[in-house]
Amino acid sequence: MAFTLDNVVPWGRNLDEYSRMFALSKSDMSVKILDCAGGPSSFNRELTEKGGTVMSCDPLYGFSRDEIEGRIGETYGQVMSQLERNRGDYVWREFDSPEALGDARMAAMRLFLEDLDNGKKEGRYLPHALPRLPFESGSFGLALCSHFLFTYSGHLDLQFHRDSISEMCRVAGEARVFPVLDIGGGVSEHLEPLLETLEKGGLIARLVDVNYEFQKGARRMLSVTRHT
């Protein structure tokens, strides 16, 4: 099925959120990073401006700035209404209200939009998608995936998760995925069987506590590395 904007709800995150969701240290941010399913986040722009090296992949980047900006405008009100209805599903510590969250998300998306055309020219935003990536093995030090794997467990099966994380580990020394909950707030049904299959495939998988929680219970990331 072709990727279209009609089923995309753009929702950007910034460098500070990435740093805490993925427990990124200074040394982590000094390696070449691949951001999978990066969406309209400002992580790439902000870390690039700080001297980091980031490449972001998402089919979204196949669309123009105007098209993405239009989709953000179409969906923003819907997202805010849903947040208000479901505010009990979240911990209002990172953000003290839905309005504050909305302001932060919109600010991140504006930074992304301002950077998109230049970032495409520089090869920092590429329209590729998991579970197959067009990079040579070991091209990156770290591969990240936020709010895609596990989040959409109802649409992406166990095989997709296994193939995606194995691919992230092929192109990078370590893969990190946050969160390990599905969109409904429960631990993904794929997590336990995935841990078993990854270990059988020669990978080391660990659940790591992080200093971030917005979705209730979403306080862990999955870290996967190869045996050395």
Buried (B, 14 or more C-beta within 10 A) or exposed (E): EEBEBEEBBBBBBBBBBBBBBBBBEEEBBEBBBBBBBBBBBBBBBBBBEEEBBBBBBBBBBBBEBEEBBEBBEEBBEEBBEEBEEEEEBBBEEBBEEBEEBBEBBBEBBBBBBEBBEEBBEEEBBBEBBBBEBEBEEEBBBBBBBBBBBBBBBEEBEBEBBBBBBBBBBBBBBBBBBBBBBBBEBEBBBBBEEBBEBBEEBEBBBEEEEBEBBBBEBBBBBBBBBBEE
